[in-house]
Amino acid sequence: MATMWVLVLVTAGLSLARAGPVPTSKPTTTWKRCDIGRFKSLSPRELEAFKKAKDALENSLKNWSCGSRLFPRTRDLNQLQVWERPVALEAELALTLKVLEAMADRSQGGILDQPLHTLRHIRSELQACVKAQPTAGPQPRGRLHHWLHRLHEASKKESQGCLEASVLFNLFRLLKKDLECVASGDLCV
């Protein structure tokens, strides 16, 4: 009888060993091909290109007024859960790119060429980190939903001048604080 129990236990142990890891409730594959950590800080050359573009474009801003603050100072990505931060940053980058590309089409010279190239590269890397939301799945809730909705509605409700001013004034916050927060993962403070 004891031999039979040993045989049963060995068989059960071998079956469990072949079963592999037990899946968790949160996706673990989302970050497999994600290497956003390299964007914790941009090179001085990249930051200088952004500064030159921002300075040149701020001088060209004419009368603008906004109905609301598109990027309120109280908004901080560390208020979101770690998995929500890349989603929020990707939406912010999408709007920033859309506005800056429209500005580049109107501006003479290539003052935005390098910044746009850098932002497109960051966004493509970030998209690899953001799990595609299933259309039938749950919708974002809470702060993330509020921020995504605000960014989505801004392009419909605000004037082009307001969008341009908001994006330009938020540019270094996006590049330094928001990008660093997402790149730091759960170490964002």
Solvent accessible surface area in square Angstrom, and as a share of the most:
residue,aa,sasa,rsa
1,M,171,0.76
2,A,76,0.59
3,T,111,0.65
4,M,127,0.56
5,W,145,0.51
6,V,88,0.51
7,L,118,0.59
8,V,72,0.42
9,L,120,0.60
10,V,80,0.46
11,T,76,0.44
12,A,48,0.37
13,G,37,0.36
14,L,102,0.51
15,S,56,0.36
16,L,136,0.67
17,A,82,0.64
18,R,188,0.69
19,A,77,0.60
20,G,42,0.40
21,P,131,0.82
22,V,126,0.73
23,P,121,0.76
24,T,91,0.53
25,S,119,0.77
26,K,129,0.55
27,P,74,0.46
28,T,99,0.58
29,T,86,0.50
30,T,27,0.16
31,W,92,0.32
32,K,155,0.66
33,R,214,0.78
34,C,23,0.14
35,D,78,0.41
36,I,8,0.04
37,G,32,0.31
38,R,122,0.45
39,F,15,0.06
40,K,93,0.39
41,S,90,0.58
42,L,19,0.09
43,S,43,0.28
44,P,113,0.71
45,R,166,0.60
46,E,39,0.18
47,L,41,0.20
48,E,81,0.36
49,A,22,0.17
50,F,1,0.00
51,K,101,0.43
52,K,117,0.50
53,A,1,0.00
54,K,36,0.15
55,D,62,0.32
56,A,48,0.37
57,L,11,0.06
58,E,50,0.23
59,N,130,0.67
60,S,65,0.42
61,L,33,0.16
62,K,172,0.73
63,N,161,0.83
64,W,104,0.37
65,S,89,0.58
66,C,45,0.27
67,G,76,0.73
68,S,59,0.38
69,R,132,0.48
70,L,8,0.04
71,F,17,0.07
72,P,23,0.14
73,R,189,0.69
74,T,112,0.65
75,R,16,0.06
76,D,28,0.14
77,L,1,0.00
78,N,48,0.25
79,Q,81,0.36
80,L,9,0.04
81,Q,102,0.45
82,V,57,0.33
83,W,117,0.41
84,E,18,0.08
85,R,18,0.07
86,P,4,0.02
87,V,22,0.12
88,A,5,0.04
89,L,0,0.00
90,E,30,0.13
91,A,24,0.19
92,E,4,0.02
93,L,0,0.00
94,A,31,0.24
95,L,12,0.06
96,T,2,0.01
97,L,9,0.05
98,K,122,0.52
99,V,3,0.02
100,L,0,0.00
101,E,61,0.27
102,A,37,0.28
103,M,5,0.02
104,A,26,0.20
105,D,126,0.65
106,R,138,0.50
107,S,33,0.22
108,Q,163,0.72
109,G,67,0.64
110,G,44,0.42
111,I,60,0.30
112,L,4,0.02
113,D,93,0.48
114,Q,60,0.26
115,P,1,0.01
116,L,8,0.04
117,H,116,0.52
118,T,6,0.04
119,L,0,0.00
120,R,112,0.41
121,H,77,0.34
122,I,1,0.00
123,R,67,0.25
124,S,63,0.40
125,E,39,0.17
126,L,0,0.00
127,Q,86,0.38
128,A,54,0.42
129,C,2,0.01
130,V,35,0.20
131,K,110,0.47
132,A,87,0.68
133,Q,90,0.40
134,P,76,0.48
135,T,136,0.79
136,A,104,0.81
137,G,20,0.19
138,P,118,0.74
139,Q,122,0.54
140,P,33,0.20
141,R,197,0.72
142,G,56,0.54
143,R,129,0.47
144,L,2,0.01
145,H,92,0.41
146,H,98,0.44
147,W,21,0.08
148,L,39,0.19
149,H,93,0.42
150,R,64,0.23
151,L,20,0.10
152,H,107,0.48
153,E,34,0.15
154,A,7,0.05
155,S,39,0.25
156,K,133,0.56
157,K,152,0.64
158,E,31,0.14
159,S,63,0.41
160,Q,78,0.35
161,G,24,0.23
162,C,0,0.00
163,L,9,0.04
164,E,11,0.05
165,A,0,0.00
166,S,17,0.11
167,V,1,0.01
168,L,1,0.00
169,F,107,0.45
170,N,9,0.05
171,L,3,0.02
172,F,49,0.20
173,R,51,0.18
174,L,1,0.01
175,L,3,0.01
176,K,106,0.45
177,K,93,0.39
178,D,0,0.00
179,L,1,0.00
180,E,83,0.37
181,C,7,0.04
182,V,4,0.02
183,A,11,0.09
184,S,23,0.15
185,G,23,0.22
186,D,112,0.58
187,L,131,0.65
188,C,20,0.12
189,V,154,0.88
